């Protein structure tokens, strides 16, 4: 029975697009981007409980990252040149773009990166910075439809109020009053900037 369960699990398609696991000493960092556009960053120091932050990527963010993963997969699937011994920390990349065989690539922290590995690492570094800047208690606002009077907390700490919804050639433009200043942004951009709805 156990062998049957393991066989079924092995055949199950991966749910992630890409994952990076970094270990150094007794600390670890896991950044996972799932195919449902959810990105999760888990940081652990020693035996402490991991600190977990979860954000939803919008369609543009996900599409850009998916393209990087797809393009890097072809190079990273090839055998890598000989590396230094995997000592002093290592990073494991797990790539699973749709319609491609999942791969796992392990690099020591001191190994010279190939062009594909460096490009993938840069994209994941930028995503990690974005997640780390997400304030505690941030909401998933990817489906939020702004309405007049809505108040939101922005990622930079400012508060804004939806003052008007204006038709434009590119869709609806939101007039967002931030203090004495008004900013005009598209709905998708506002969803990226806003991290939490506030009480009216």
ZIWOHU-V637133 format. One record per pair of residues at least 12 apart in sequence whose C-alpha atoms are under 10 Angstrom apart, sorted by the first residue. I is the first residue (numbers start at 1). J is the second residue. Records with the same first field share a line. If there is no record, write none. Layout:
I = J, J
This chain:
13 = 96, 98, 101, 102
14 = 34, 35, 95, 96, 97, 98, 101, 102
15 = 32, 33, 34, 35, 36, 96, 97, 98
16 = 32, 33, 34, 35, 36, 37, 38, 39, 94, 95, 96, 97, 98, 102
17 = 32, 33, 34, 35, 36, 37, 39, 62, 65, 66, 69, 70, 94, 95, 96, 97, 98, 102
18 = 31, 32, 33, 34, 35, 39, 65, 66, 69, 70, 93, 94, 95, 96, 97, 102, 103, 104, 120, 124
19 = 31, 32, 33, 34, 39, 40, 41, 92, 93, 94, 95, 96, 104, 124
20 = 32, 33, 41, 91, 92, 93, 94, 95, 104, 105, 106, 120, 121, 124
21 = 41, 42, 90, 91, 92, 93, 94, 106
22 = 43, 89, 90, 91, 92, 93, 106, 107, 108, 109
23 = 44, 88, 89, 90, 91, 92, 108, 109
24 = 45, 87, 88, 89, 90, 91, 109
25 = 45, 46, 87, 88, 89, 90
26 = 44, 45, 46, 47, 89
27 = 43, 44, 45, 46, 47, 48, 50, 89
28 = 42, 43, 44, 45, 46, 50, 89, 90, 91
29 = 41, 42, 43, 44, 45, 50, 51, 52, 91
30 = 42, 43, 44, 50, 52, 91, 92, 128
31 = 43, 52, 53, 54, 93, 124, 125, 127, 128, 131
32 = 54, 94, 124, 128
33 = 54, 55, 56, 57, 62, 65, 66, 95, 124, 127
34 = 56, 57, 62, 96
35 = 62, 66, 96, 97, 98
36 = 56, 57, 62
37 = 55, 56, 57, 58, 59, 61, 62, 63
38 = 54, 55, 56, 57, 58, 62, 140
39 = 53, 54, 55, 56, 57, 62, 127, 128, 131
40 = 52, 53, 54, 55, 56, 128, 131
41 = 53, 54, 55, 127, 128, 131, 132
42 = 54
53 = 131, 132, 134, 135, 136, 137, 138
54 = 131, 132, 134, 136, 137, 138, 139, 140
55 = 130, 131, 134, 138, 139, 140, 141, 142, 195
56 = 131, 139, 140, 141, 142, 192
57 = 127, 140, 142, 192
58 = 141, 142, 143, 188, 189, 191, 192
59 = 142, 188
60 = 188
61 = 127, 192
64 = 123
65 = 120, 123, 124, 127
66 = 96, 97, 98
67 = 97
68 = 97, 116, 119, 120, 123, 124
69 = 94, 95, 96, 97, 116, 117, 119, 120, 123
70 = 95, 96, 97, 98, 99, 100
71 = 97, 116, 119, 120
72 = 95, 115, 116, 117, 118, 119, 120
73 = 94, 95, 96, 97, 100, 101, 102, 103, 116, 117, 120
74 = 100, 116
75 = 114, 115, 116, 117
76 = 93, 95, 103, 104, 105, 114, 115, 116, 117
77 = 95, 101, 102, 103, 104, 105
78 = 105
79 = 105
80 = 105, 106, 107, 113, 114
81 = 111, 112, 113, 114
82 = 111, 112
83 = 107, 108, 110, 111, 112, 113
84 = 107, 108, 109, 110, 111, 112
85 = 107, 108, 109, 110, 111
86 = 106, 107, 108, 109, 110, 111
87 = 107, 108, 109, 110
88 = 108, 109, 110
89 = 107, 108, 109, 110
90 = 106, 107, 108, 109, 110, 111
91 = 105, 106, 107, 108, 109, 121
92 = 104, 105, 106, 107, 108
93 = 105, 106, 107, 117, 120, 121
94 = 106
105 = 117
130 = 155
133 = 155, 156
134 = 154, 155, 156, 195
135 = 153, 154, 155, 156, 157, 195, 196
136 = 195, 196
137 = 195, 196
138 = 153, 154, 155, 194, 195, 196, 197
139 = 194, 195, 196, 197
140 = 191, 192, 194, 195, 196, 197
141 = 188, 190, 191, 192, 193, 194, 195, 196, 197
142 = 187, 188, 190, 191, 192, 194
143 = 188, 191
144 = 187, 188, 190, 191, 197
145 = 187, 188, 191
146 = 161, 162, 164, 165, 174, 187, 190, 191
147 = 161, 162, 163, 164, 165, 174
148 = 161, 162, 163, 164, 165, 174, 175, 176
149 = 161, 162, 163, 164, 176, 177, 200
150 = 162, 163, 176, 197, 198, 199, 200
151 = 163, 176, 177, 178, 194, 196, 197, 198, 199, 200
152 = 176, 178, 190, 191, 193, 194, 195, 196, 197, 198, 199, 200
153 = 193, 194, 195, 196, 197, 198
154 = 178, 190, 191, 192, 193, 194, 195, 196, 197
155 = 192, 193, 194, 195, 196
156 = 193, 194, 195
157 = 194, 195
158 = 178, 179, 194
159 = 176, 177, 178, 179, 194, 196, 197, 198
160 = 175, 176, 177, 178, 179, 181, 182, 183, 194, 197, 198
161 = 174, 175, 176, 177, 178, 179, 182, 197, 198, 200
162 = 174, 175, 176, 177, 178, 182, 183, 184
163 = 175, 176, 177, 178, 182, 183
164 = 176, 177, 184
165 = 184, 185, 186, 187
166 = 184, 186
168 = 186
170 = 186
171 = 186, 187
172 = 185, 186, 187, 188
173 = 185, 186, 187, 188, 189, 190
174 = 186, 187, 189, 190
176 = 190
